[in-house]
Amino acid sequence: MLDNDNDVPDLHARLASTARSRRAGRLKSSETISVSVGALAALVHLGALDTATRHVREIQWLVQLTMVWLCVSRLIRFVDNFRPAEVFRDILNARLPVPAIWLVGTVVIKVAGSSGHGVGLYWSEIAVGTAAVVTLLSALRRLAAETHNSAVLLAGSFLVVISIGTAALKLPACRASDENGNAQPAAEWDVALFTATSASCVTGLIVKPTGSYWSPTGHAVILCLFQIGGLGILTFGAFLAVLSGRRGLQFREARTLREMLDADSVQRSRRLLLTILLFTLVVEAVGAASLLSLWPELPLLQRIWHAVFHSVSAFCNAGFSLRDDGFQGWGTRWPVWGPVTMLIILGGLGFSVVHDLWVWCWQHSRRQKATPLFRRIGMRPRLSLHSKLVLWSTVVLLAGGAVCWFVLESIPAEAGGSVSARVADAWFQSVTFRTAGFNTVDHAAMQPATKLMAIFLMFVGAAPGSTGGGVKTVVFAITMLNIWAVFRGRDHVEIFGRSIPANQVSRSLSMIAVGTFIVLGTTALLTIFEREPDRFLDHMYEATSAFGTVGVSAGVTYGLSTPSRLLICVVMFLGRVGPITLLLAMASPGESTRYSYPEERVSLG
């Protein structure tokens, strides 16, 4: 029973709100189903361009009905939640921009009278594809907010990207025409799977030349795959939440993002998200502008496309190139040894390090502007221990790799080229061995000692939280510091006036051990599958390149058999996700123990 008349409007308001929530849930479910059906119809149409023209009209009606329903459904959701003070946020929350843009474009196409040429169908398919991507990102965000094991979500997100990329590259539209302009059959499944895995895991290993085998549509698909794979699909999902006008991420969603980005706190993960996206856009745009002079013989639009493709590929440490021989022979060109290497290094530093450097520079500049009295009183800006380890290990590995490559490749009497060319090649190879995948020389012709040095650099890889792979520079640094602590007789690993927790030291040693087992096991299987024991070093080179998501090859990738290709796909996935992450995904949560067994010493030799 109601106590007074004032409770009646409140009850009606709560009932109306509940009804709107239920209606919104039903509308979202219907949107998901309709978008899935429309996207499937679009894939069927794109995959049957050369044979099935009988059902084009039915597919066009199905795709357009999907978009019409999206317009109606999202308009209802917008009206239900309309708030005059927050109209823009309500529009984004209802996801009205995609169907609204489709509707405007459809009207323009109808007025222009070009729908008979298939323009209207392709426009609707693009809109359905965009809506499907947005729906997928939203679903991943919901999983991130509900899951208790972020490792499962991270591994699963890469599997989803690889599956979608494989299906997209299997379309005939992604295959390049022959020299006479005749259409070629669609790519084989193993080629599409290998390329999609390599692009999604930002590796760069290829079984077919990227520039000549794939069409511009295929190049665009590959670009999207290594851009998403470099930043992570969960990052795009979280950015979608920011664009939708939400003031903050859900706690579990932000927690999952924090674990994925390896941030110190949930609040820091939000700031780090904005840093990642802004930094990525700015660096890739500047990099593309600096690479325009590499292809002066191409028309302007093709030059821009080549520059953007290689800039994104370099920053994401993907190693894909539209030239079939990469940058081979271009080592002395300044855009190659300059901007390309800087893009690779910046992408391999890790976004948390970039954010830390930005904060440090900002605080340092403010401190310099302060009066001397306040400058002495205020706290000095400092970099985190993680950033210091990343920066120092990166400098040591880059300098050491360049010197070793120059010396080892200069020892043979037949070593050709000027000293300046060998210096440029040494610098570029030292950078690219750190998970980039580009090349300015033929890696198959390198000396055996140089290949061993490259295997070591590829195994170490880039920094944690970056677009690169490997066991990570910080893991390598902690391992070296642990060895130094044993030599000094210390019980703790210490550096820069800080002690590293024992659990992180043991985890670093575990990652080194697991990575070694994966590389050696993969090398053994490649030797068995390919039946070429005399190329054992090249197979180890290939296995390490796949595990470190590097992408350089000693000339064995093109000739790999189907079992070896599938094996390399698995290793690339393990290298991108991380073996420890995968073990955590498969492990069951253990119970916290409040006891420990008595210690007993064992002999270590």
N, C-alpha and C positions, 0 to 999 in steps of 0.2 A: 504494500500500500504506500502511496506517495504521501509525504508529510505535508506538503504545501503545494500551491499552484506553481511555484518557481521550478519545481523539479520536473514538471511536464515538458517544457522546452528542452531541458538538458537531456531527458530521456529520448526525445525525438531526434535531437542532434546526434546522440551516440548511436541510435539505430540507423540514422542516415549515413553516418560515417562508416559503420560496419557494412552496410549495403554497398557503399562505394568501394570499400576495400575488397569485398568479395567480387564485385563486378570487375575491378581492376585486375584481380588475380585470374579470373576467367579470360579476360581480354588478352592478358600477357601469354597465357597458355595457347590461346588460339593464334596469336601472332607467331609464336615459336613454331607451331605446326605448319602454318601457311608459309612462313619463310623457308622452312626446311623443304617443303614440297616445291616451292618456286625455285629455290637454288638447285634442287635435283633436276628439275625440268630444264633449267638453263645449262647445266652440265651436260645433260643428254643432247641438247641442241648443239652446243659447242663441240661436243665429241663426235657428232655425226654430220658435220658440215659437208663432207664429200659424198655421202651416200643417201642420207635420209632427208629428203626435201618434202616428203608427203605430209608430215605431221607438223610442219613449221607453224601453220595457222593455229593448230590446237595448242602448241607450246606457247605461242605468243599470247593467246587468250588466258592460259593458266598463269603465266608470269605477270601479265597486266592485272588480272583479278587479284593476285597476291598483293600487288602494290595498292590497288584500290581498297582492299580490306585493311591494309596497314594505315592508309589515310583515315578511314572511317574509325577504326579502333583507337588510334592514337588521338584523334580529335575528341572522341568521347572521354578518354582519360584526361585530356587537357581541360575540358569543360568541367569535369567532376572535381578537379583539384585547382580550379582557377582562383588565383589571388591577385587582385589588381596591383598590389604593392610589389609583387615578385613575378611579373609576367614572363620575363626572360628566363628565369630559373624554371618556371613551370613548363615553358616550351621545351627546354632541354631535358627536363625530367620525363616528359611525355615522348621524347625522341621524335619530335615533329620535323626537324630539319630534313632528314632523308626523304620521307614521302613528299614533303612540300617542294623540295628541289626537283624530285621526279615529276611531280604534277606540272610544275612550271615548264620543265623541259619537254614534257609530252605535248603540252599545248603549243609550244614553239614549233615542234616538229610537225604537228598537224597543220598549223598555219602555213609552214613552209612547203607542205605537200610532199615531203621526202620519206614518209613512212613506208611507201611501197618498196623502197630499196632496202628495207630491213633495218633502217636506222632506229625506228621506234622500238623494235624488238631488242636490239643491242643496248639501247638506253635503259630499257626496263630490266634487262639482265644485269647491267652494271648496278642499278639501284637495288635489285634483289641481293646481289652479291655483297654490297655494302651493308645492307640490313642484316645479312647473315653473319658478317664479321662482327658487327656491333652486338648481335645477340649472343654470339660465342664469347665475346669478351665479358659481357654481363654475366653469363653463366659461370665463367671462371672466377669472376669477382664473388659471386654467391658461394661458390665452393671454397674460395679463400676465406670467406667469413665463417664457414661452417666446419671446415676440416680441422682436425687436431694434428695432422701429420703433413707439414708443408712440403716435405721431401716427395711424398706421393704426388702432390699437386704439381710440383715443379717438373718431375719426370713425365707426368701425364700430359702437361701442357706442351712439351716438346714433341711427344708422340702425336698429339693432335695436329700440330703445325706440320710435321713430316707427312702425315697422312693426307692432309689437304694439299700440301705442295706436290706430292706424288700424283694425286688425281688431277691437279691443274696442269702439270708438265706432261701428262699423258694425252692431253687434248691435241688434236691435229694442228690447231692454231699456234701452238707453241713450237712447232717444228719448222725449221727454215726450208725454203724451196731450194731446188737444185740450181745449177749454173744457168739453166735455160728458163728458169722461172716456173718450172712444173712443181706442183705440190708433192711433198714427200709423205709417206705413211707416218702415223703417230709413233712416238718413241716407244721402245720396248719397256716393259714394266721394270726390269732390273736397272735400266739406264735412268728412268724417271725416279725410281726409289733412291738410287745412289746419289743422283744430283740433288734431290730434295733434302736428303739427309745431310749431305755435305754443306748445302746452303743454310739449312736451319741450324746446324751445329757450327756454323761459321768456320768450316774447315778449309775448303778450296780444292780438295782432291776431285778430279773429274775423270770420267771414262770416255767422254766425248768432248771435243773442243767447244768451249762455250760460245765463241763468236760466230762460228760457221755452222754449228749443228742446230742451235736454237734460233728461233725467230725473234724479232723485237718484242713480241708478246711474251715469249719464253724468257727473254732477258728481264722484262719487267717483273715476271713472277719470281725469278731468282733473286732480283733486287729486293723485293718485298720479303722473301724468306730470310735472307741474311740480315736485313734490317730488324725484323721481328726476332730472329734468333739471337742477334747481338744484344739487343736491349732486354729481351724476355717478354713473352706475351702477357705475363702478369703485370708488368710495368705499363703496358698499353691499357690493360683493363683498369688499373688504378688511375691512370691519367683520364680515362673515360669518366670515372667517378668525379674527378675534379672539374672536368668540362661540363658535366651535367648540373653543376651548380651546388653540389653538396658541400657543406661547410667542413666536413671531415670524413674520413673513412671509418667504417665500423672497426671496433677494437680488434676483433680476430682477423679481419682483412688487413689492417695495418700491421698486426703482429706477423702475419705470413709474409707481408712485404718486407718487414724488418729482417726476418730470417733470410729471405732471398737476397736482399741487398747487403746483409751482414752489417747492419747499422747498430749503433749503440742503444737506441731507444725507439719507441714508436713515434714520438714527436720528431726525432731526427730523420726517420724514414720518410715522413711527409716532405720535409724540406729537401731531402736527398732526391726524391722523385722529381721535383721541379728542377733541381740542378741537372739531373740526368737529361731531361728532355730539352731544356734550353741550351745546355752545353752541346748536346748532340746536334741540334739544328744549326747552331752558329758555326761549330767546327766543320761540319760537313759542307755547309754553304761556302765558307771561306776556302776550304780545300778544293771544292769544285771550281771556284773562280781561279785558283792558282794553277789548275791543271788544264785550262782551256788551250794553252799554247802547245800542248803535246801533239795535237792533231790539226795542224794548219791546213792540210789538204782537204779536210772534210767540210761540208756545209755547216752553217752556224748551228742549226738545230741538232745535227748529229754530234757536233763538237760538245755542245752543252750536255747531251745525253751521255756521251762517253765520259765527260768530266764528272758528272753526278754519279754515274755507276761506279767509277773507280774510286771516287772520294768516299762514298758510303762503304764500298768493299774494303778500303784500307782502314777506315776508322773502326769498322766492325771486325777487323782482323780476319776477313773472309777469304781474301786471296783470289777471288774470281776476277777474270780479265776478259774484255771483249776481243783482245788480240790472242790468237791461238798460241803464240809463244810467250805470252805475258809481256814483261818489260825487258826481255832478253836483248842485249846489245844497246840498251838505253841507260846504262848505269851512270854515264857521265852527264846526262841531261839534268839540269838543276831541278825541274819539277819532280823528278824521280828520287834523287838522293836528298832533296829538301822537303817539300810539302808531303810527299807520300810517306816518307819515314816519320815525319812529325805526326801525321794522322795515325799511323800504326802505334807509335809510342803513346800518344794521348789516349787512344782506345784501350791500350794495354795497361795503363796505370791504375784503373779502377775508379769508379765514380765517387766513392767515399774519399779517396785521396784528392781528387780534383776539387771536391767541395771543401775539404780541409785546407788545401792550398789557397783557395779563394778567400776563405774566412781569415786565414793567417795574413794574407796580403792586405786585406781590408783593415784588420786590426793594426797591422804594422804601419800603414799609411796614416791612420788616425792618431797613433801614438807619436809619429814624427811631427804632426801638426800641433800637438799639445805643448803647453809651456814646459820648460825643464823641470819645474817643481812637480807638476802632476805626472810628468814622464817618469820621474824616479819613484813616485808613490804608487802609480798604477802597475798592474800585473803585466809582465812581458808576454806578448803573444807567443804561443808555442804550437808546434805541430804534434800530433798524436804519435805514439810509438809506432803504430801501424804505418802511418804515412812515412815516417823516417826509414823504417825497414824497407818499404817498397821503393822509395827513391834511391837509397843507397845500393840496394841489391840490383836495381835496374841499371844504374850507372856502371856498376862493376861488371855486370854481365854483358852490357852493350860494348863497353870499352875492351874487356877481355876477349869477347867473341870477335871483334873486328881485328884486333892484333893477332890473335891465333889464326884467323882465316888468311890474313895477309901473309904471315910467315909460312904457313903450311902450303899455300898455293904458290908461293914464290920460290920454294926449295927446288922443285923439278927444273932441270935444265931447259925443258921445252916450254916453260912458262912464258907466255907472250903478253903483249900489251904494255902500255906505258905504266909508270909507277902511279901516276894520278888516276888512271883507269882502275888499277888494282886496288888503290885506296878507296875509291868510290864503290867498287864492287864489294870490298871487305866490309865497309860500313853498312851497305844495304843488306847484305846477307846476314850480318849480325843482328840487324833489326828484324828482318823477315823470319829468321829462325825462331823468334819469340812469338809464334802462332800467327804470323801474317799470311804466308803462303805465296807471296809474289817472288819473282826471281829476275835477276839481270844476267845470270850466267846459266849454263847447262849443269844442273846438279848431278846428272849421271856421270859427267866427266870429271867431277871433283876427286881429289885424292882420298884414299881410304881413311887416312888420319883426319882429314877435314870432315868427312862424313861422321866419324865417331864424335868429333867435337860438336857437330850440328845435332846429333842425336841427344847429347847432353843438354844443349840449349833448348831443344824442342821439349825434352822431358820436363825441364823446369817450368817453361811457359811464361805466362804473364802474371799480373797481380790478381789477388782475390777481388771479386766483384766487378771484374772488367769484362770486355768482350772476348778475351782470349781464354785459352785452356791451359793444359799442363797441370803439374802438381802445385803450381803457384810459387812465386818468388818468395813470399813470406815463409812458406813451408821450407823451402831450401835454406833461407837465412836462419831460421830457428834450428834446423838440423846442424848447420855449420857452427852455430853458437853453442849448441849442446856438446858437440865434439870439443870445442875450445874449452868449455866448462869442465869436461872430463880431464883434459890435459892440465888444467889449472887446479884440479882437485876440489872444485866447487860443487855444492849440492844443488844449486839453482842456476838457471840460465839467466844471465844479466846482460843488459845493453842499455846505453844512454841513461844510466841511473835508474833503471826499472828492472824488475824481475818478471819473467814470463811464467804464468801459471803452469804447474806440472801437467795438468790435463791437456793443455794446448801443445806442450812438447810431445807427449805420447801420441796425440792425434796426428801431429806432423810426421812422426816416424811411421805411423800406420799408413798415412797417405803415400809416403815414399815406398813402403813395402808393397801396398796394393798396386800402385802404379807400375812397379817393377814386375810384379807377377803378370799383370795384364800385357805389358809390352813383350815380355819373354814368351808368354803363352801364345800371343798373336803371331809373333815371329815364327815359332815352331809350327803353328798351323798353316801359315802361309808357305813355309818351306815344304810341308807335306802336300798341300793342295796343288802348288805350282810345279812340284817335282824338279826344282832347279836349285840344288844345294849349293852350287857355286855362287849363287846370288844371295847368300845368307845375309850379308851386310846390307844389301839393297832392300831386302825384305824387312830387316830390323828398322831401316830408315823409314820405310813405308808404315810399319806398325807404330813407330813413335810419332810420325807425322799425323796419323789418324788419332791416336790417343791424346796428343797435345793440341788437336784441332788446328794444326799448322797449315797443311795443304801443299807443302813442297813434296816433290817426288823425284826419285832417282831413275825414273823412266820405266817403271813396272806397272803403273796404274792402268794404262790403256789395255794392256794384255792380260789383266787378271781374269781368272775364270769366275763363273757364277758363284760358287761357294766362297771364294776369296772376297768377292764384292760384298756379299751378305755379311761376311765376317768383319770387313772394314766398316760397313754401316753400323754394326753393333758397337764396334770400338769407338767410332766417332760419337755415337750417342753417349757411351760411357764417359768419354773424355769431356763432352760438353756439360752433361749433368753433374759429373763428378762421381767417382767410385764410392766415396764416403757417403754422399747424399743418397745414392742408390741403396747402399747397405742400410742406412737409416730408414729408408722407405720400406724396406722389406722386414726390418726388425720389429719385433713386438715390444711395446713399452714395458720396461722392467720395473720391478718394485724397488722402492728406495729401502736400502738396508741400513740398520743402525748398529751394525756390528762388523768386525773385521777379524780374520783368522790370524793366528800367531805368525810372525815373520820367520822365515828360514832362508839362509843364504844358499845360493847355488854357485857352482863354478862357471865362470865365463871364459875360461881359457888361460 
